Amino acid sequence: MQIKVFPSEVSVDLTKLQAEIREGMPEGAAVVKVQEEPIAFGLTALIITISMVEKDGLTEEVEKAITLTANVGEIQTVAVSRC
């Protein structure tokens, strides 16, 4: 699963935000890769690749966990696939 995470402000420490997102993952999901993507006007989004076990409702749990993380402004699910 890939999710694009937009910080709530330009001044958000992206390294700290990545760590908080990793720590907040529900059981059965783990962050495997994080990329930074410049958006505009100094705003940088995180593209987070997450590995998950097959479990009903886990996608929604992951999205909710990221949304509830401090300093996350908005998220966008980019892709969901089986490997």
N, C-alpha and C positions, 0 to 999 in steps of 0.2 A: 504494500500500500504506500502511496506517496501523497503527502499532504503539504501544501504550501501554507506557511504560517507568517502572518503579517504582525509585527510588533505593534503595540499600542502607540508608540512614539518613536521618533528617529533616535532619541538618546538612549534607548534600551540597550543594555549590555547583551549582545547576542550570545556570547559564550556562556553567560549565566543562564540565559533563557534556554539554551540547548540542554544544560545540565538539569534544570528544573523539569523540562519536558521528559527527559530520560527517566528521572526519578518518579515521575507521575504516571508512567505507563501501567495499565492494568495487567494482571497476571495473564500470561499467554501472549503478550506483545512486547517487542523490544525494538528500540531504535538501532538500525544497522548502518545508517549513513546520513550525514547532514551536509547540505551544500548551501551556500549563500548566493542569493540572486538579487543584484541591484535592481530597484524598481524605478524610483524617480525622487528628485529633491532630497537625496541623502537617505531615503528609506531603503532598507535591505530586508528581503524576505528570506525565510529559511525553507528549503525544500527538504523535507524529512522523509526518509525511506524507513518503513517499519515492517518487520517480519512478525507474522501472527500465526497462531495455530488456528485450525478451522473450528470455530465455535460460534453458534448463533448469537448475534448481538454484539460480538466483540468489536466490529467496525465502529458501531455507535459508541461503545464504551471508550474507545481510543479517541474518537472525535471529541467526546464530552470532556475527557481528561485533559486534552490539549486546550480546549476552549476555556476551561476553568483555571488554567495556569496563569499566574500573575503576569502582567505585561503582554499578554496575547490580545491583539486587537481583533483579528479575524482569521479564519482558516478557510482553506479551499481544498477539497479532496481532488487530487489531480488524476490518480489512477488506483485501481484495485484489481489485482490479478492473482492467479495461482502460479506458483513456480514449480 
